[in-house]
Amino acid sequence: MNLAECRSYLERVEVYGIKFGLDNIRKVLRYLGDPQTRFPSVLVAGTNGKGSVAAMLTEALSRNGLRTGLYTSPHLVSVEERVRVGRRLISSSDFCRLLSRVKTAGDRLVQSGTLKGPLTYFEHLTALAFLYFREKNVDVAVLEVGMGGRFDATNVVTPIVSVITSIGLDHQKYLGSTLSRIAAEKAGIIKPGVPVVSGLPAGTARRVIRKKAGESGSPLLETQAGDGAYRAERKRAGYRFVFRHQGETFRFRPRLQGLHQGRNAAVALAAALVLSETWRGLDLQKVLAGIEQAEWPGRLEVVSRRPLVVLDGAHNVEGAGALAAYVRDFLPRPVFLVFAVMGDKDYRPIIRLLFPLARKIFLTSMPMPRAAAPQEVLSAATAFRKKVVLEPDVRRALGLARSLAKTAQGSVLAAGSLFLVGEIKKRRLLFQ
């Protein structure tokens, strides 16, 4: 397949949707020589923060001279973003070549009756990532769990450390309607005897993770437990954070903005501390530098200064809450919000968190079947009708918001979905 054929094939594969279970991915990996066994892995699960933690940890390990693979989802502009070594994305030619290998393997196993059905989109990309990391002879791979944990395709590995960043209500259709059920699914990445790092605060979810770790004999390091273990210090230009562990004190200020990124940074640091027992040559100053300098697009990403334009996914309640806190503390007022969301999300709580902060709200849309139409969102936001503008075209919505923000010396926030962020970046709307 050439590159166009590869992209077309992936679009067709997406119709298979989400299918939980590890049987298919294990069989296709076995056919491909079990590439995932050729390097140690770190598994990172969580409702929010897992991409940021994975990026921070990858940067920290890379700065220590470790060839570090990174597998994440979703992508913003191109699918190649999901697979990289350090900061370098897989090339389009390598991506297409390896996707062809995975496709051939899947087709043959379906034809022989070995697989019960075709591989999903995510299973294709997970197998591709493992093949690429084997080819590149990585020292370690940092793998972001796609959804849940127990039945996620990434969970075929036995990691050297399991990381759980946060747990909130999201993807209830697949993971369960309560925090305890969702926590149990994410706890599925915990393996017997393998250390666990948890960023969870006190509550139901943390109790579930503690119980699973105890049953598995897995040492547990919690960044939010213990008096004074983690602290945020408000400064004029942002936050500085402090994390204490076994008598050592670490201070850091991540480039990634927001109070929640301090919590994510503490989780990444804790994971690095666990890994330092495996790689005793890890320089913790280089670890801290990596955590501070890591970049991750679409998370409070500043893409324009005059006026200030910020992009953030904020696709669930926890993410929207973190974004709302940042807006209140740091964004110039008035705020003009460009908002779009996926229709299968419970977006009413997100509306309640974000819409009161904006002077004007531009409801827009994204070119995908799952996206909620602006009129649908408005029907759930009747209390804000007077300051809502329906503008399905993203370019026009963003242009109107920027014009008003410039006149009022305010700021623009585009939020509600990483797909919206991707659409803005893909079409380079901020440069037109």
DRENLOTOR-74196 format. One record per residue (C-alpha): z, y, x; residue number from 1; residue in one letter. Coordinates in nm, 2 decimals, m for minus. Each point is the difference from the previous one (the first is absolute). Example, Ala and Ser with C-alpha at 12.3 -4.5 7.8 and 13.67 -1.06 7.14 Angstrom:
// DRENLOTOR-74196
<rec <0.78, m0.45, 1.23>, 1, "a">
<rec <m0.07, 0.34, 0.14>, 2, "s">
This chain:
// DRENLOTOR-74196
<rec <0.00, 0.00, 0.00>, 1, "m">
<rec <m0.07, 0.36, 0.11>, 2, "n">
<rec <0.25, 0.28, m0.06>, 3, "l">
<rec <m0.14, 0.09, m0.34>, 4, "a">
<rec <0.01, m0.36, m0.11>, 5, "e">
<rec <0.36, m0.03, 0.12>, 6, "c">
<rec <0.11, 0.30, m0.20>, 7, "r">
<rec <m0.19, m0.13, m0.31>, 8, "s">
<rec <0.15, m0.34, 0.04>, 9, "y">
<rec <0.36, 0.14, 0.01>, 10, "l">
<rec <m0.08, 0.20, m0.32>, 11, "e">
<rec <m0.10, m0.32, m0.17>, 12, "r">
<rec <0.31, m0.18, 0.12>, 13, "v">
<rec <0.23, 0.26, m0.15>, 14, "e">
<rec <m0.07, m0.13, m0.35>, 15, "v">
<rec <0.21, m0.31, 0.09>, 16, "y">
<rec <0.30, 0.23, m0.02>, 17, "g">
<rec <0.35, m0.09, 0.12>, 18, "i">
<rec <0.09, m0.37, 0.03>, 19, "k">
<rec <0.34, m0.09, 0.13>, 20, "f">
<rec <0.04, m0.31, 0.21>, 21, "g">
<rec <m0.03, m0.11, 0.36>, 22, "l">
<rec <m0.20, m0.32, m0.04>, 23, "d">
<rec <m0.35, 0.15, 0.03>, 24, "n">
<rec <0.08, 0.23, 0.29>, 25, "i">
<rec <0.17, m0.28, 0.19>, 26, "r">
<rec <m0.30, m0.23, m0.04>, 27, "k">
<rec <m0.25, 0.25, 0.11>, 28, "v">
<rec <0.21, 0.10, 0.30>, 29, "l">
<rec <0.03, m0.37, 0.09>, 30, "r">
<rec <m0.38, m0.03, m0.01>, 31, "y">
<rec <m0.02, 0.31, 0.22>, 32, "l">
<rec <0.24, m0.15, 0.26>, 33, "g">
<rec <0.32, 0.17, m0.12>, 34, "d">
<rec <m0.06, 0.32, 0.19>, 35, "p">
<rec <0.33, 0.14, m0.14>, 36, "q">
<rec <0.20, m0.24, 0.23>, 37, "t">
<rec <m0.15, 0.15, 0.32>, 38, "r">
<rec <0.22, 0.31, 0.00>, 39, "f">
<rec <0.35, 0.10, m0.11>, 40, "p">
<rec <0.02, 0.21, m0.32>, 41, "s">
<rec <0.22, 0.25, m0.18>, 42, "v">
<rec <m0.01, 0.00, m0.38>, 43, "l">
<rec <0.07, 0.33, m0.18>, 44, "v">
<rec <0.06, m0.01, m0.37>, 45, "a">
<rec <0.13, 0.26, m0.25>, 46, "g">
<rec <m0.08, 0.20, m0.30>, 47, "t">
<rec <m0.05, 0.32, 0.20>, 48, "n">
<rec <0.00, 0.08, 0.37>, 49, "g">
<rec <m0.15, m0.32, 0.14>, 50, "k">
<rec <m0.32, 0.16, 0.12>, 51, "g">
<rec <0.19, 0.28, 0.17>, 52, "s">
<rec <0.25, m0.24, 0.16>, 53, "v">
<rec <m0.28, m0.22, 0.12>, 54, "a">
<rec <m0.18, 0.29, 0.15>, 55, "a">
<rec <0.31, 0.13, 0.17>, 56, "m">
<rec <0.08, m0.35, 0.14>, 57, "l">
<rec <m0.35, m0.05, 0.12>, 58, "t">
<rec <0.00, 0.33, 0.19>, 59, "e">
<rec <0.34, m0.08, 0.15>, 60, "a">
<rec <m0.11, m0.34, 0.13>, 61, "l">
<rec <m0.34, 0.14, 0.12>, 62, "s">
<rec <0.18, 0.26, 0.21>, 63, "r">
<rec <0.19, m0.28, 0.16>, 64, "n">
<rec <m0.33, m0.15, 0.12>, 65, "g">
<rec <m0.02, m0.27, m0.27>, 66, "l">
<rec <m0.34, m0.07, m0.15>, 67, "r">
<rec <0.10, 0.04, m0.36>, 68, "t">
<rec <m0.21, m0.10, m0.30>, 69, "g">
<rec <0.06, 0.18, m0.33>, 70, "l">
<rec <m0.11, m0.13, m0.34>, 71, "y">
<rec <0.06, 0.23, m0.30>, 72, "t">
<rec <m0.11, 0.07, m0.36>, 73, "s">
<rec <m0.15, 0.17, m0.18>, 74, "p">
<rec <m0.25, 0.21, 0.19>, 75, "h">
<rec <m0.09, 0.36, m0.08>, 76, "l">
<rec <m0.36, 0.05, 0.11>, 77, "v">
<rec <m0.14, m0.32, 0.16>, 78, "s">
<rec <0.12, m0.36, m0.02>, 79, "v">
<rec <0.00, m0.02, 0.39>, 80, "e">
<rec <0.32, 0.22, m0.01>, 81, "e">
<rec <0.20, m0.31, m0.10>, 82, "r">
<rec <m0.05, m0.18, 0.34>, 83, "v">
<rec <0.06, 0.16, 0.33>, 84, "r">
<rec <0.15, m0.05, 0.35>, 85, "v">
<rec <0.23, 0.29, 0.08>, 86, "g">
<rec <m0.18, 0.30, m0.15>, 87, "r">
<rec <m0.35, m0.15, 0.05>, 88, "r">
<rec <m0.16, m0.12, m0.32>, 89, "l">
<rec <m0.21, m0.32, m0.01>, 90, "i">
<rec <m0.37, 0.08, 0.05>, 91, "s">
<rec <m0.23, m0.03, m0.29>, 92, "s">
<rec <m0.20, m0.27, 0.18>, 93, "s">
<rec <0.31, m0.21, 0.08>, 94, "d">
<rec <0.13, 0.05, m0.36>, 95, "f">
<rec <m0.33, m0.13, m0.14>, 96, "c">
<rec <m0.03, m0.28, 0.24>, 97, "r">
<rec <0.35, m0.13, m0.07>, 98, "l">
<rec <m0.04, 0.05, m0.37>, 99, "l">
<rec <m0.31, m0.22, 0.01>, 100, "s">
<rec <0.21, m0.27, 0.17>, 101, "r">
<rec <0.27, 0.01, m0.26>, 102, "v">
<rec <m0.26, 0.00, m0.29>, 103, "k">
<rec <m0.17, m0.30, 0.15>, 104, "t">
<rec <0.33, m0.19, 0.04>, 105, "a">
<rec <0.10, 0.09, m0.36>, 106, "g">
<rec <m0.34, m0.10, m0.14>, 107, "d">
<rec <0.01, m0.34, 0.18>, 108, "r">
<rec <0.35, m0.08, m0.11>, 109, "l">
<rec <m0.08, 0.09, m0.37>, 110, "v">
<rec <m0.31, m0.22, 0.01>, 111, "q">
<rec <0.20, m0.29, 0.14>, 112, "s">
<rec <0.27, 0.04, m0.26>, 113, "g">
<rec <0.26, 0.08, 0.26>, 114, "t">
<rec <0.07, 0.34, m0.15>, 115, "l">
<rec <0.08, 0.03, m0.37>, 116, "k">
<rec <m0.19, 0.33, m0.02>, 117, "g">
<rec <m0.16, 0.27, 0.20>, 118, "p">
<rec <0.20, 0.21, 0.25>, 119, "l">
<rec <0.12, 0.34, m0.13>, 120, "t">
<rec <m0.08, 0.33, 0.15>, 121, "y">
<rec <0.34, 0.02, 0.18>, 122, "f">
<rec <m0.03, m0.36, 0.12>, 123, "e">
<rec <m0.33, 0.07, 0.16>, 124, "h">
<rec <0.14, 0.30, 0.18>, 125, "l">
<rec <0.32, m0.17, 0.11>, 126, "t">
<rec <m0.20, m0.29, 0.16>, 127, "a">
<rec <m0.24, 0.25, 0.16>, 128, "l">
<rec <0.30, 0.19, 0.15>, 129, "a">
<rec <0.15, m0.32, 0.15>, 130, "f">
<rec <m0.34, m0.09, 0.15>, 131, "l">
<rec <m0.03, 0.35, 0.15>, 132, "y">
<rec <0.35, 0.00, 0.15>, 133, "f">
<rec <m0.07, m0.34, 0.16>, 134, "r">
<rec <m0.32, 0.12, 0.15>, 135, "e">
<rec <0.17, 0.31, 0.13>, 136, "k">
<rec <0.29, m0.21, 0.15>, 137, "n">
<rec <0.26, 0.23, m0.15>, 138, "v">
<rec <0.36, m0.02, 0.13>, 139, "d">
<rec <0.13, 0.05, m0.35>, 140, "v">
<rec <m0.13, 0.08, m0.35>, 141, "a">
<rec <0.17, 0.22, m0.25>, 142, "v">
<rec <m0.10, m0.12, m0.35>, 143, "l">
<rec <0.06, 0.21, m0.31>, 144, "e">
<rec <0.06, m0.22, m0.30>, 145, "v">
<rec <m0.25, 0.08, m0.28>, 146, "g">
<rec <0.22, m0.06, m0.31>, 147, "m">
<rec <0.33, m0.17, m0.04>, 148, "g">
<rec <0.05, m0.24, 0.28>, 149, "g">
<rec <0.06, m0.36, m0.10>, 150, "r">
<rec <m0.36, m0.07, m0.10>, 151, "f">
<rec <m0.17, 0.27, 0.20>, 152, "d">
<rec <m0.28, m0.12, 0.23>, 153, "a">
<rec <0.17, 0.15, 0.30>, 154, "t">
<rec <0.30, m0.23, m0.06>, 155, "n">
<rec <m0.17, m0.30, 0.16>, 156, "v">
<rec <0.15, 0.12, 0.34>, 157, "v">
<rec <0.34, m0.07, 0.13>, 158, "t">
<rec <0.09, 0.34, 0.13>, 159, "p">
<rec <0.23, 0.09, 0.29>, 160, "i">
<rec <0.16, 0.26, m0.23>, 161, "v">
<rec <m0.03, 0.06, m0.37>, 162, "s">
<rec <0.03, 0.36, m0.12>, 163, "v">
<rec <0.07, 0.12, m0.36>, 164, "i">
<rec <m0.02, 0.38, m0.03>, 165, "t">
<rec <0.09, 0.08, m0.36>, 166, "s">
<rec <m0.01, m0.16, m0.34>, 167, "i">
<rec <m0.08, 0.18, m0.32>, 168, "g">
<rec <m0.18, m0.06, m0.33>, 169, "l">
<rec <m0.37, m0.04, 0.06>, 170, "d">
<rec <m0.25, m0.27, m0.07>, 171, "h">
<rec <0.23, m0.14, m0.27>, 172, "q">
<rec <m0.29, m0.19, m0.16>, 173, "k">
<rec <m0.01, m0.22, 0.31>, 174, "y">
<rec <0.35, 0.02, 0.15>, 175, "l">
<rec <0.23, 0.02, m0.30>, 176, "g">
<rec <0.16, 0.27, m0.20>, 177, "s">
<rec <0.34, 0.03, 0.17>, 178, "t">
<rec <0.11, 0.11, 0.35>, 179, "l">
<rec <0.16, m0.34, 0.05>, 180, "s">
<rec <m0.33, m0.19, m0.08>, 181, "r">
<rec <m0.20, 0.23, 0.22>, 182, "i">
<rec <0.25, m0.03, 0.28>, 183, "a">
<rec <m0.02, m0.38, m0.02>, 184, "a">
<rec <m0.38, 0.01, 0.04>, 185, "e">
<rec <0.03, 0.23, 0.30>, 186, "k">
<rec <0.28, m0.21, 0.15>, 187, "a">
<rec <m0.26, m0.28, 0.01>, 188, "g">
<rec <m0.10, 0.12, 0.35>, 189, "i">
<rec <0.34, m0.09, 0.13>, 190, "i">
<rec <m0.03, m0.32, 0.21>, 191, "k">
<rec <0.28, m0.23, 0.13>, 192, "p">
<rec <0.16, 0.15, 0.31>, 193, "g">
<rec <m0.24, 0.29, 0.03>, 194, "v">
<rec <0.17, 0.34, 0.02>, 195, "p">
<rec <m0.03, 0.24, m0.29>, 196, "v">
<rec <0.00, 0.38, 0.00>, 197, "v">
<rec <0.08, 0.17, m0.33>, 198, "s">
<rec <m0.02, 0.37, m0.09>, 199, "g">
<rec <0.15, m0.05, m0.35>, 200, "l">
<rec <0.29, 0.20, m0.13>, 201, "p">
<rec <0.30, m0.15, m0.18>, 202, "a">
<rec <m0.10, m0.16, m0.33>, 203, "g">
<rec <m0.15, m0.31, m0.17>, 204, "t">
<rec <m0.30, m0.03, 0.23>, 205, "a">
<rec <0.21, 0.01, 0.31>, 206, "r">
<rec <0.23, m0.27, m0.14>, 207, "r">
<rec <m0.31, m0.23, m0.05>, 208, "v">
<rec <m0.12, 0.05, 0.35>, 209, "i">
<rec <0.35, m0.06, 0.15>, 210, "r">
<rec <0.03, m0.32, m0.20>, 211, "k">
<rec <m0.34, m0.13, 0.11>, 212, "k">
<rec <0.06, 0.09, 0.36>, 213, "a">
<rec <0.34, m0.18, m0.01>, 214, "g">
<rec <m0.15, m0.31, m0.15>, 215, "e">
<rec <m0.28, 0.00, 0.26>, 216, "s">
<rec <0.24, 0.05, 0.29>, 217, "g">
<rec <m0.20, 0.32, 0.09>, 218, "s">
<rec <0.18, 0.27, 0.19>, 219, "p">
<rec <m0.01, 0.32, m0.21>, 220, "l">
<rec <m0.01, 0.36, 0.14>, 221, "l">
<rec <0.04, 0.26, m0.28>, 222, "e">
<rec <m0.09, 0.36, 0.08>, 223, "t">
<rec <0.18, 0.14, m0.31>, 224, "q">
<rec <0.32, m0.20, 0.03>, 225, "a">
<rec <0.31, 0.10, 0.20>, 226, "g">
<rec <0.17, 0.33, 0.02>, 227, "d">
<rec <m0.21, 0.25, 0.19>, 228, "g">
<rec <m0.27, m0.25, 0.09>, 229, "a">
<rec <m0.27, 0.24, m0.12>, 230, "y">
<rec <0.01, 0.37, m0.06>, 231, "r">
<rec <m0.25, 0.27, m0.08>, 232, "a">
<rec <0.05, 0.36, 0.13>, 233, "e">
<rec <m0.18, 0.28, m0.18>, 234, "r">
<rec <m0.16, 0.25, 0.24>, 235, "k">
<rec <m0.20, 0.31, m0.08>, 236, "r">
<rec <m0.34, m0.17, 0.08>, 237, "a">
<rec <0.09, m0.34, m0.14>, 238, "g">
<rec <0.24, m0.28, 0.06>, 239, "y">
<rec <0.15, m0.16, 0.31>, 240, "r">
<rec <0.14, m0.35, m0.03>, 241, "f">
<rec <0.27, m0.20, 0.17>, 242, "v">
<rec <0.03, m0.38, 0.01>, 243, "f">
<rec <0.30, m0.18, 0.16>, 244, "r">
<rec <m0.01, m0.36, 0.10>, 245, "h">
<rec <0.25, m0.20, 0.21>, 246, "q">
<rec <0.15, 0.31, 0.16>, 247, "g">
<rec <m0.34, 0.17, 0.08>, 248, "e">
<rec <m0.11, 0.32, m0.17>, 249, "t">
<rec <m0.37, 0.07, m0.06>, 250, "f">
<rec <m0.13, 0.34, m0.11>, 251, "r">
<rec <m0.36, 0.05, m0.12>, 252, "f">
<rec <m0.23, 0.23, m0.19>, 253, "r">
<rec <m0.31, m0.18, m0.13>, 254, "p">
<rec <m0.33, 0.18, m0.02>, 255, "r">
<rec <m0.03, m0.16, m0.35>, 256, "l">
<rec <0.17, 0.24, m0.23>, 257, "q">
<rec <0.27, m0.05, m0.26>, 258, "g">
<rec <0.35, m0.12, m0.03>, 259, "l">
<rec <m0.13, m0.35, m0.09>, 260, "h">
<rec <m0.19, m0.02, 0.33>, 261, "q">
<rec <0.34, 0.03, 0.18>, 262, "g">
<rec <0.11, m0.31, m0.18>, 263, "r">
<rec <m0.33, m0.17, 0.09>, 264, "n">
<rec <0.04, 0.10, 0.36>, 265, "a">
<rec <0.35, m0.15, 0.01>, 266, "a">
<rec <m0.15, m0.33, m0.13>, 267, "v">
<rec <m0.27, 0.00, 0.27>, 268, "a">
<rec <0.25, 0.08, 0.27>, 269, "l">
<rec <0.23, m0.29, m0.12>, 270, "a">
<rec <m0.30, m0.24, 0.01>, 271, "a">
<rec <m0.08, 0.11, 0.35>, 272, "a">
<rec <0.37, m0.05, 0.10>, 273, "l">
<rec <m0.03, m0.36, m0.13>, 274, "v">
<rec <m0.33, m0.05, 0.18>, 275, "l">
<rec <0.16, 0.14, 0.32>, 276, "s">
<rec <0.20, m0.32, 0.02>, 277, "e">
<rec <m0.33, m0.19, 0.02>, 278, "t">
<rec <m0.17, 0.25, 0.23>, 279, "w">
<rec <0.28, 0.12, 0.22>, 280, "r">
<rec <m0.23, 0.24, 0.18>, 281, "g">
<rec <m0.03, 0.22, m0.30>, 282, "l">
<rec <0.07, 0.36, 0.09>, 283, "d">
<rec <0.20, 0.15, m0.29>, 284, "l">
<rec <m0.11, 0.35, 0.09>, 285, "q">
<rec <m0.36, m0.10, m0.03>, 286, "k">
<rec <0.10, m0.17, m0.33>, 287, "v">
<rec <0.14, 0.33, m0.13>, 288, "l">
<rec <m0.30, 0.20, 0.12>, 289, "a">
<rec <m0.23, m0.24, m0.19>, 290, "g">
<rec <0.20, 0.03, m0.31>, 291, "i">
<rec <0.00, 0.38, 0.02>, 292, "e">
<rec <m0.37, 0.03, 0.07>, 293, "q">
<rec <m0.13, m0.26, m0.24>, 294, "a">
<rec <m0.26, 0.12, m0.25>, 295, "e">
<rec <m0.08, m0.16, m0.34>, 296, "w">
<rec <m0.26, 0.17, m0.22>, 297, "p">
<rec <0.07, 0.08, m0.36>, 298, "g">
<rec <0.37, 0.03, 0.03>, 299, "r">
<rec <0.09, 0.37, m0.03>, 300, "l">
<rec <m0.31, 0.06, 0.20>, 301, "e">
<rec <m0.08, 0.37, 0.06>, 302, "v">
<rec <m0.38, 0.04, 0.00>, 303, "v">
<rec <m0.03, 0.37, m0.04>, 304, "s">
<rec <0.21, 0.31, 0.09>, 305, "r">
<rec <m0.15, 0.29, m0.19>, 306, "r">
<rec <0.10, m0.08, m0.26>, 307, "p">
<rec <0.23, m0.29, 0.08>, 308, "l">
<rec <m0.14, m0.32, m0.14>, 309, "v">
<rec <0.20, m0.32, 0.01>, 310, "v">
<rec <m0.11, m0.35, m0.10>, 311, "l">
<rec <0.24, m0.27, m0.10>, 312, "d">
<rec <m0.04, m0.34, m0.18>, 313, "g">
<rec <0.32, 0.01, m0.20>, 314, "a">
<rec <m0.12, m0.28, m0.22>, 315, "h">
<rec <0.34, m0.12, m0.13>, 316, "n">
<rec <0.34, 0.14, m0.10>, 317, "v">
<rec <0.16, m0.04, 0.34>, 318, "e">
<rec <m0.30, 0.17, 0.18>, 319, "g">
<rec <m0.01, 0.28, m0.26>, 320, "a">
<rec <0.37, 0.06, 0.04>, 321, "g">
<rec <m0.04, 0.03, 0.38>, 322, "a">
<rec <m0.29, 0.23, m0.04>, 323, "l">
<rec <0.18, 0.22, m0.26>, 324, "a">
<rec <0.29, 0.05, 0.24>, 325, "a">
<rec <m0.24, 0.11, 0.28>, 326, "y">
<rec <m0.18, 0.24, m0.24>, 327, "v">
<rec <0.33, 0.16, m0.10>, 328, "r">
<rec <0.11, 0.04, 0.35>, 329, "d">
<rec <m0.31, 0.10, 0.19>, 330, "f">
<rec <m0.32, 0.08, m0.19>, 331, "l">
<rec <m0.08, 0.37, m0.05>, 332, "p">
<rec <0.02, 0.10, m0.37>, 333, "r">
<rec <m0.18, 0.00, m0.23>, 334, "p">
<rec <m0.13, m0.35, 0.02>, 335, "v">
<rec <m0.33, m0.10, m0.15>, 336, "f">
<rec <m0.02, m0.38, m0.07>, 337, "l">
<rec <m0.32, m0.21, 0.00>, 338, "v">
<rec <0.10, m0.32, m0.16>, 339, "f">
<rec <m0.16, m0.34, m0.07>, 340, "a">
<rec <0.15, m0.34, m0.05>, 341, "v">
<rec <m0.10, m0.36, m0.06>, 342, "m">
<rec <0.01, m0.10, m0.37>, 343, "g">
<rec <0.20, m0.32, 0.06>, 344, "d">
<rec <0.30, 0.20, 0.14>, 345, "k">
<rec <0.29, 0.12, m0.20>, 346, "d">
<rec <m0.07, 0.36, 0.08>, 347, "y">
<rec <0.23, 0.17, m0.25>, 348, "r">
<rec <0.30, 0.01, 0.25>, 349, "p">
<rec <m0.24, 0.13, 0.27>, 350, "i">
<rec <m0.10, 0.28, m0.24>, 351, "i">
<rec <0.36, 0.09, m0.07>, 352, "r">
<rec <0.07, 0.03, 0.37>, 353, "l">
<rec <m0.30, 0.20, 0.11>, 354, "l">
<rec <m0.14, 0.21, m0.28>, 355, "f">
<rec <0.31, 0.23, m0.04>, 356, "p">
<rec <m0.06, 0.11, 0.36>, 357, "l">
<rec <m0.35, 0.13, m0.05>, 358, "a">
<rec <m0.12, 0.33, m0.15>, 359, "r">
<rec <m0.33, m0.15, m0.09>, 360, "k">
<rec <m0.10, m0.37, m0.02>, 361, "i">
<rec <m0.36, m0.11, 0.04>, 362, "f">
<rec <m0.05, m0.35, m0.15>, 363, "l">
<rec <m0.29, m0.17, 0.16>, 364, "t">
<rec <m0.15, m0.35, 0.04>, 365, "s">
<rec <m0.13, m0.25, 0.25>, 366, "m">
<rec <m0.32, m0.20, m0.02>, 367, "p">
<rec <0.16, m0.34, m0.06>, 368, "m">
<rec <0.07, m0.20, m0.32>, 369, "p">
<rec <0.38, m0.02, 0.05>, 370, "r">
<rec <0.03, 0.38, 0.02>, 371, "a">
<rec <0.17, 0.17, m0.30>, 372, "a">
<rec <m0.22, 0.27, m0.17>, 373, "a">
<rec <0.14, 0.35, 0.01>, 374, "p">
<rec <0.03, 0.00, m0.38>, 375, "q">
<rec <0.21, m0.32, 0.02>, 376, "e">
<rec <0.24, 0.16, 0.25>, 377, "v">
<rec <0.02, 0.32, m0.22>, 378, "l">
<rec <0.11, m0.21, m0.30>, 379, "s">
<rec <0.30, m0.11, 0.21>, 380, "a">
<rec <0.07, 0.36, 0.11>, 381, "a">
<rec <0.00, 0.20, m0.32>, 382, "t">
<rec <0.31, 0.20, 0.11>, 383, "a">
<rec <m0.22, 0.15, 0.28>, 384, "f">
<rec <m0.31, 0.05, m0.21>, 385, "r">
<rec <0.00, 0.38, 0.05>, 386, "k">
<rec <m0.04, m0.02, 0.37>, 387, "k">
<rec <m0.24, m0.29, 0.01>, 388, "v">
<rec <m0.37, 0.03, 0.08>, 389, "v">
<rec <m0.23, m0.30, m0.06>, 390, "l">
<rec <m0.25, m0.01, 0.28>, 391, "e">
<rec <m0.15, m0.35, 0.05>, 392, "p">
<rec <m0.20, 0.10, 0.31>, 393, "d">
<rec <0.23, m0.02, 0.30>, 394, "v">
<rec <m0.20, 0.26, 0.20>, 395, "r">
<rec <0.03, 0.26, m0.27>, 396, "r">
<rec <0.37, m0.08, m0.07>, 397, "a">
<rec <0.08, 0.04, 0.37>, 398, "l">
<rec <m0.21, 0.32, 0.03>, 399, "g">
<rec <0.18, 0.16, m0.30>, 400, "l">
<rec <0.34, m0.09, 0.13>, 401, "a">
<rec <m0.08, 0.14, 0.35>, 402, "r">
<rec <m0.14, 0.32, m0.14>, 403, "s">
<rec <0.32, 0.06, m0.21>, 404, "l">
<rec <0.23, m0.09, 0.29>, 405, "a">
<rec <m0.18, 0.23, 0.24>, 406, "k">
<rec <0.03, 0.29, m0.25>, 407, "t">
<rec <0.37, m0.07, m0.07>, 408, "a">
<rec <0.08, m0.08, 0.36>, 409, "q">
<rec <0.12, m0.34, m0.11>, 410, "g">
<rec <m0.10, m0.36, 0.08>, 411, "s">
<rec <m0.20, m0.29, m0.14>, 412, "v">
<rec <0.13, m0.35, m0.04>, 413, "l">
<rec <m0.23, m0.29, m0.08>, 414, "a">
<rec <0.19, m0.31, m0.10>, 415, "a">
<rec <0.04, m0.29, m0.23>, 416, "g">
<rec <m0.20, m0.27, 0.17>, 417, "s">
<rec <m0.12, m0.09, 0.35>, 418, "l">
<rec <m0.34, m0.05, m0.16>, 419, "f">
<rec <0.00, 0.37, m0.08>, 420, "l">
<rec <0.09, 0.08, 0.36>, 421, "v">
<rec <m0.28, m0.23, 0.12>, 422, "g">
<rec <m0.25, 0.16, m0.24>, 423, "e">
<rec <0.08, 0.35, 0.13>, 424, "i">
<rec <m0.02, m0.12, 0.37>, 425, "k">
<rec <m0.31, m0.21, m0.06>, 426, "k">
<rec <m0.19, 0.28, m0.15>, 427, "r">
<rec <0.13, 0.25, 0.25>, 428, "r">
<rec <0.08, 0.23, m0.29>, 429, "l">
<rec <0.23, 0.22, 0.21>, 430, "l">
<rec <m0.28, 0.09, 0.23>, 431, "f">
<rec <m0.24, 0.13, m0.26>, 432, "q">
